[in-house]
Amino acid sequence: MATLKVRKLAAKQERDRRTLEAKGLRGAARLGFDLRTLSARAVRKGQPVQAAIAGTLVLFRQLMVEGMLAADLAGRLRVVSTLTQEVKQAKSFAFAPQPLKSVPSVYARAVAISKARLNFTDEQLEFLRQAYDERAAEVIDGVGDLTGDEVNQLIADAVEAGLPPVQAAKQVRAALAKAGLDPGNPYRLETIFRTQTLTAYNAARWQMLQDPDVQEILWGFEYVTAGDERVRPTHVALDGTRLPKNAQEWDSIWPPNGWNCRCTTIEIIRGDPLARKRPLRDKVIDGKLVAPTPDPGWSFNPGKAFDVPAVSGILMRAVKPGV
């Protein structure tokens, strides 16, 4: 069971997550609706379905880049907010956020506030945006290929069966709904958006925690779940694990550990009573012995696996502007 302090810190990260998701998920849901509707319309009119899919996914890519950028900055800022007091005591620095500047995007205020508090330059912000644009392009290409293949096969089947365009369009709508692009439950785009922003958030936290000033005071981390009935048993088994910062296990269990995973880690400072190893071990959950493992395909640390820019000196500038 996590301590009250750990739960409070985890709750702050959960608020970060909910704030980041709020705008993006609405946009993802709308784009899922548009993709389904425009694809069916294209079939009825005998137009290329790929164009409708590609156009919608271009907009989704833009949304995801801004969401990942905002999540990256929020993750870095969360480290600063959590560890500023400890670093100030160690370095005798003062924290002084810079004036707010506007950024024209759906996440304008979130990005601008984080940019100001981290003392980011415009060049550094653009550096991050380009990095996440490349990541988003890879993800979108996969979605487009999968969705396009599904629709193309349906159209081929409809033509072979001699179905009229209206009936073929109904089949396309049904297939897209089954693929998670139903306007009532557009889980594919929403899940991708949620997971990619959380990946950016936690990857940026990992990079930020490698700052030499942080490393001087950091002992390690505690793994914390959302603590509700939706948490997967294998993640419940991970809950409460405490390991030193350089423990090899963090290469495979650093969150997120699956689609829609809400788990996180909490920093433990040297000298903290929590700075005691609590290794991974199987747990009995609902009468069954469960191993503490990530979901299949998620045994990696996003801060190491992805090319997340480690913008140098961020913490130093955040706690001591002008450095």
Secondary structure, 3 states (H helix, E strand, C coil): CCCHHHHHHHHHHHHHHHHHHHHHHHHHHHHHHHHHHHHHHHHHHCCCHHHHHHHHHHHHHHHHHHHHHHHHHHHHHHHHHHHHHHHHHHHCCCCCCCCCCCCCCCCHHHHHHHHHHHCCCHHHHHHHHHHHHHHHHHHHHHHHHHHHHHHHHHHHHHHHHCCCHHHHHHHHHHHHHHHHHECCECHHHHHHHHHHHHHHHHHHHHHHCCCHHHHHHEEEEEEECCCCCCCCHHHHCCCCCEEECCCCCHHHHCCCCCCCCCCEEEEEECCCCCCCCECCCCEEECCEEECCCCCCCCCCCHHHHCCCCCCCCHHHHHHCCCC
